[in-house]
């Protein structure tokens, strides 16, 4: 995901939080974990904590993986994803 796409999703969630508060909370959690990965990885690398490095690396890709999973479920008709229009 690009930073522009992250910004577009943030704007969409801020504009629709009253109708879909859980969507915004989940997206905020995804971004919080993503930030934890970015902050935690250098610290883990400096301290040679390989278990922490292994935990932080997947977190770096979490927003992209989350969006891809949600869009796939939306296309399959298993889950409605109203914010997909923000990515176009």
PyMOL commands that set and color helices and strands:
alter all, ss='L'
color gray80, all
select helices_A, chain A and resi 3-15+21-46+50-60+62-75+82-87
alter helices_A, ss='H'
color red, helices_A
deselect
rebuild
show_as cartoon
